[in-house]
């Protein structure tokens, strides 16, 4: 199973199953396992509705 990682320097999120110690985007060795949960579709829809109400 591939791990999920996030670079603490540039916040690039990626998955890879090999050499997860270097960020593939910026090349820095500031990579940690990404333990944040992805937002589900309902949360995203609610946030979009709130933003639309603020704009109107």
C-alpha positions as a Markdown table, in Angstrom:
| # | Residue | x | y | z |
|---|---|---|---|---|
| 1 | Unk | 0.0 | 0.0 | 0.0 |
| 2 | Unk | 1.3 | 3.4 | -0.9 |
| 3 | Unk | 1.8 | 5.9 | 1.9 |
| 4 | Unk | 0.5 | 9.5 | 1.8 |
| 5 | Unk | 3.0 | 12.2 | 2.5 |
| 6 | Unk | 3.2 | 16.0 | 2.8 |
| 7 | Unk | 6.2 | 18.3 | 2.5 |
| 8 | Unk | 6.4 | 20.7 | 5.4 |
| 9 | Unk | 8.3 | 23.2 | 3.3 |
| 10 | Unk | 6.0 | 23.6 | 0.3 |
| 11 | Unk | 2.9 | 21.7 | 1.5 |
| 12 | Unk | 3.0 | 19.5 | -1.6 |
| 13 | Unk | 0.9 | 16.3 | -1.0 |
| 14 | Unk | 1.8 | 13.1 | -2.7 |
| 15 | Unk | 1.7 | 9.4 | -2.5 |
| 16 | Unk | 4.6 | 7.1 | -3.3 |
| 17 | Unk | 5.8 | 3.7 | -2.4 |
| 18 | Unk | 9.6 | 4.4 | -2.7 |
| 19 | Unk | 12.0 | 6.8 | -1.0 |
| 20 | Unk | 9.5 | 9.1 | 0.7 |
| 21 | Unk | 12.2 | 11.2 | 2.3 |
| 22 | Unk | 12.6 | 13.8 | -0.5 |
| 23 | Unk | 9.8 | 16.0 | -1.8 |
| 24 | Unk | 9.3 | 15.4 | -5.5 |
| 25 | Unk | 8.2 | 19.0 | -6.0 |
| 26 | Unk | 10.8 | 21.1 | -4.2 |
| 27 | Unk | 13.5 | 18.4 | -3.4 |
| 28 | Unk | 13.8 | 19.2 | 0.3 |
| 29 | Unk | 14.0 | 16.5 | 2.9 |
| 30 | Unk | 11.1 | 17.9 | 5.0 |
| 31 | Unk | 8.6 | 15.2 | 4.3 |
| 32 | Unk | 6.2 | 13.7 | 6.9 |
| 33 | Unk | 3.3 | 11.2 | 6.7 |
| 34 | Unk | 0.1 | 13.1 | 5.9 |
| 35 | Unk | -2.4 | 12.2 | 8.6 |
| 36 | Unk | -5.0 | 14.9 | 7.6 |
| 37 | Unk | -8.4 | 13.6 | 6.5 |
| 38 | Unk | -9.7 | 14.7 | 3.1 |
| 39 | Unk | -12.9 | 16.7 | 3.2 |
| 40 | Unk | -16.0 | 14.8 | 2.0 |
| 41 | Unk | -18.3 | 16.0 | -0.7 |
| 42 | Unk | -20.9 | 17.3 | 1.8 |
| 43 | Unk | -18.4 | 19.5 | 3.6 |
| 44 | Unk | -17.2 | 21.0 | 0.3 |
| 45 | Unk | -20.8 | 21.6 | -0.8 |
| 46 | Unk | -21.7 | 23.4 | 2.4 |
| 47 | Unk | -18.5 | 25.6 | 2.3 |
| 48 | Unk | -19.3 | 26.5 | -1.3 |
| 49 | Unk | -22.9 | 27.4 | -0.4 |
| 50 | Unk | -21.7 | 29.6 | 2.4 |
| 51 | Unk | -19.3 | 31.4 | 0.1 |
| 52 | Unk | -22.0 | 32.0 | -2.4 |
| 53 | Unk | -24.3 | 33.5 | 0.2 |
| 54 | Unk | -21.5 | 35.9 | 1.3 |
| 55 | Unk | -21.0 | 37.1 | -2.2 |
| 56 | Unk | -24.7 | 37.8 | -2.9 |
